[in-house]
Amino acid sequence: MRSHLLNDTTAESYRRSVTEGIERVAAKLATTTKPFTGVTVDALTPRIEEIDLDKPLLDTAAVLDELEDVYLRDAIYFHHPRYLAHLNCPVVIPAVVGEAILSAVNSSLDTWDQSAGGTLIERKLIDWTAARIGLGPVADGVFTSGGTQSNLQALLLAREEAKTDDLATLRVFASEVSHFSVKKSAKLLGLGPDAVVSIPVDHDKRMQTVALARELERCRREGLVPMAVVATAGTTDFGSIDPLPEIAELCEQYGTWMHVDAAYGCGLLASVKYRDRVDGIERADSVTVDYHKSFFQPVSSSAVLVRDAATLRHATYHAEYLNPRRMVQERIPNQVDKSLQTTRRFDALKLWMTLRVMGADGIGRLFDEVCDLAAEGWKLLAADPRFDVVVEPSLSTLVFRYIPAAVTDPAEIDRANLYARKALFASGDAVVAGTKVSGRHYLKFTLLNPETTVEDMSVVLDLIAGHAEQYLGESLDRAS
C-alpha cells in the first residue's frame, strides 16, 4: 500500500489520479443544467449505506465511478446561476489551484517548522486585510475555519479585556438579527443565559443606536459590565449593515470592545464602488471576515483581525514540544500563538493565489456585480404585485414572500411559501433559502454569483408563484 503515499516515487501516479478527478469535476461543471437533481434523503441514503468500507475498490477510476453515483451527480452546485440560497459563492479558479497545492504539500500553519513560507504568506495577508480595514499599525490577526470561530475568538479577547472574574456581570450587545454564533459563543465562554442583550433593529434591519445607548446606560447603572458590542456588516438574512460610526462612538463612550462581524460584508473591503458602506469599521477592536463568502474562495478561508496585536495573547499557550516560550525571544513566528486551533490548513494560499492572479479590484468588481444585481432584483420584486419584499438591499440579499391575491389568512400564506420552497428544491430547477420575519415565513435570494441574471431571478419568481398557486389550489380542493 506504500504506492499510495505521495512522495518522490509516486509523483507520476499522483499526477494521473488527480487529473482523473479534475476531469470528472470539469465534465460535471460543463454539463450541469440545474443546481440540484432533486434527489431525496430516502433515495440517496441506501446507495451510501450499502457501500462496505472494509472492501476497497483498489482502483481510482472505480472509486470515481462510485463517487459519481453517491456524490457528484446529486451534489448541490453553487456555481449554477439559479443557486440563490445560502451564503455560498462560486469559487475562482486561482483559489482552486491553491487548494490543490495546499492539500498536496499539506503544510500545518501552527508552527514555523511545519510551514516556513506558509507562515509568512498568511501573515502578509493578515497585514493586507488589516490595512484594507484601516485598523492601524499594531493590528494583527489569524486565519480561522469560519465566521463562527472568528466571532468566538473575538469575544474571548473581549471577555479577557473586560478584566473581571465575575462572568455573571458581563453583557454582550448585538442586534436582534445578528448571527446565532454570538449567543453560541457567549455560552461557550461561560457567560450567563442573560449575557447577550438583543438590540432592536429599524425598518432597514440595522441596529437602533438609540436602543443600544439605552441598554448600555442601563448596564452601567445596574453595575453590570458592557463586555462587547457586536455590530454586523452584512446580516445573514438581510445583508443589512449596522451604523458603524455611531456604534463606535458609543463603544468609546462606555469603554466597550467593538467587534464587527463582517463575515458577509467583507467583500466591500475590495469593492470598487461601495467601500463607503462599511465606513466606521476601522474603529473596531476586532473584525470577522469570511473570504469564502464574498471573496469567492473555497471553504474554508476566513480570519479574525484585531486592532491591537497584544490582545491576541489571551489565546496564547506554550508547549515545550510545539512552541516553547524561548521561541518568542528568538523571534520565531508560530501562528499557534494567536489561534484557537493547533493543526491548521494553509487556507491563506487560496487568497494569495487569487490576489496574485486577479488583484483586489478583480475580486471587488465581482462583488460589486452581485450588489448591483440585488438592486435590480429589488426593483423587480417591488414592481411585482405577487410578492412582498422586506428591505432594500445593502449587499446582495433579498427577502420576500409570495402574496396570493385571493387569500388573506397569514398562516395559509405561510404554508404556501413553505410549500413553494420545498417544491422548487425537489424539482432541482433552483434553490432558494427561507427565514422568518415577524413570525411569518419568507423566502430569500442570496446573490453571490455574478453569472446570475435578472432573467434568472424572474424565472425563479415565476416558478415560486406557480408552486404556491398549485398548493393553494389543492388546499381549496381539499377544503371543499
Salt bridges, closest charged atoms under 4 A:
GLU12 OE1 - ARG15 NE 3.19
ASP65 OD1 - ARG24 NH2 2.88
GLU68 OE2 - LYS28 NZ 3.20
ASP69 OD1 - ARG47 NE 3.46
ASP69 OD1 - ARG73 NH2 2.42
ASP74 OD2 - ARG47 NH2 2.56
GLU99 OE2 - ARG345 NH2 2.29
GLU99 OE1 - LYS350 NZ 3.04
GLU122 OE1 - ARG344 NH1 2.82
ASP140 OD2 - LYS338 NZ 2.95
GLU160 OE2 - ARG159 NE 2.86
GLU161 OE1 - LYS163 NZ 3.59
GLU161 OE2 - ARG313 NH2 3.28
GLU161 OE2 - HIS314 NE2 2.64
ASP204 OD1 - HIS203 ND1 3.60
GLU215 OE1 - ARG218 NH2 2.65
GLU217 OE1 - ARG220 NH2 3.09
GLU222 OE1 - ARG218 NH1 3.28
ASP237 OD1 - LYS444 NZ 2.95
GLU249 OE2 - ARG283 NH2 2.95
GLU252 OE1 - ARG283 NH2 3.33
ASP279 OD1 - ARG275 NH1 3.61
ASP290 OD2 - HIS292 NE2 3.34
ASP290 OD2 - LYS293 NZ 2.49
GLU330 OE2 - ARG326 NH1 3.51
ASP347 OD1 - ARG345 NH1 2.50
ASP347 OD1 - LYS350 NZ 2.97
ASP372 OD2 - LYS273 NZ 2.78
GLU376 OE2 - LYS379 NZ 3.43
ASP384 OD2 - ARG386 NH2 2.81
GLU412 OE1 - ARG415 NH2 2.67
ASP414 OD1 - ARG401 NH1 2.54
ASP414 OD2 - ARG440 NH2 2.57
ASP429 OD1 - LYS34 NZ 3.95
ASP456 OD1 - ARG82 NE 2.84
ASP462 OD1 - ARG386 NH2 2.83
